[in-house]
């Protein structure tokens, strides 16, 4: 919850300024339900000390027939390659092949240059700019 309420995380996410404990519980329940339906998963990112420093969400979106990628990272863990490493591992995971058979999409705030660079390093391509967001796509099996 601390990561989600950091001002530097909030400025780029679309869930509002403060997330309450109740909202977080609902979010976790939705993630669990999505996993059981094989429609999504939220994974934690841990550092060398086994501390949780962030999360990655992967959720199937019927309208795009693909997987939406989201991530949050503690400010003190940024710039160390955690998100890139975690996304690479997820993309190559045999256990998550039901997600990897889909195109992946990400919506990145135009001011979030660090996340844009992550998408580009992972070979996501920009396909749309709308309002304050840039949309990225990674084609399945490419």
PyMOL commands that set and color helices and strands:
alter all, ss='L'
color gray80, all
select helices_A, chain A and resi 7-10+21-36+75-77+82-91+97-100+113-121
alter helices_A, ss='H'
color red, helices_A
select strands_A, chain A and resi 40-46+52-61+66-73+103-109+125-130+133-138
alter strands_A, ss='S'
color yellow, strands_A
deselect
rebuild
show_as cartoon
